[in-house]
Amino acid sequence: MPKMKTKSGVKKRMSMTATGKIKTGRSGHNHFLRQKSKRANKEGAKVNYLDETHVAQAKLLAPYGLK
């Protein structure tokens, strides 16, 4: 039986921590940074973790884990 492929979007945008949480970036931190407040820019730069309701779906898209 052939190996399952990891979705390329998931491996580019997500990584797994040592405790098993899935780490992602936050949206809205690539452009129009001058028009946003400093607080919004700082919040966008922080790390985000997937909610428990989406972890199972992300693990299906990356069957062998993430780096």
C-alpha positions in Angstrom: 0.0 0.0 0.0 1.4 3.4 -0.9 2.3 6.1 1.7 -0.2 8.8 2.4 0.9 12.3 1.3 1.1 15.3 3.7 -0.8 18.3 2.4 1.8 20.8 1.3 -0.2 23.8 2.7 -0.2 22.2 6.2 3.5 21.5 6.2 4.3 25.0 5.1 2.1 26.8 7.6 2.0 24.6 10.7 4.5 22.9 13.0 4.1 20.7 16.1 5.5 21.4 19.5 7.1 18.8 21.8 3.8 18.5 23.8 1.8 17.8 20.7 0.2 21.2 20.1 0.0 22.5 16.6 1.6 25.9 16.2 0.5 28.3 13.4 1.0 31.9 12.5 -1.7 34.6 12.9 -3.4 36.2 10.0 -3.1 39.8 8.9 0.6 40.4 9.5 2.0 40.7 6.0 0.9 44.0 4.6 -0.9 47.3 5.4 1.1 47.4 8.6 1.3 51.2 8.8 -2.5 51.6 8.8 -2.9 49.3 11.8 -2.3 50.2 15.4 0.9 49.1 17.1 -1.1 46.8 19.3 -2.6 45.0 16.3 0.8 44.6 14.7 2.2 43.1 17.9 -0.7 40.7 18.3 -0.3 39.6 14.7 3.3 38.7 15.3 2.6 36.4 18.1 2.4 32.6 17.8 -1.0 31.0 17.6 -2.0 27.4 18.6 -4.8 25.5 16.9 -8.0 25.0 18.8 -8.7 21.5 20.1 -11.6 21.2 17.7 -9.3 21.5 14.7 -6.4 19.3 15.8 -7.9 16.1 14.6 -8.5 17.5 11.2 -5.0 18.8 10.9 -3.6 15.5 12.0 -5.5 13.8 9.1 -3.9 16.3 6.7 -0.4 15.4 8.1 -0.5 11.7 8.8 3.1 11.4 9.8 3.3 14.5 11.9 4.9 17.9 11.4 8.4 19.1 11.9 
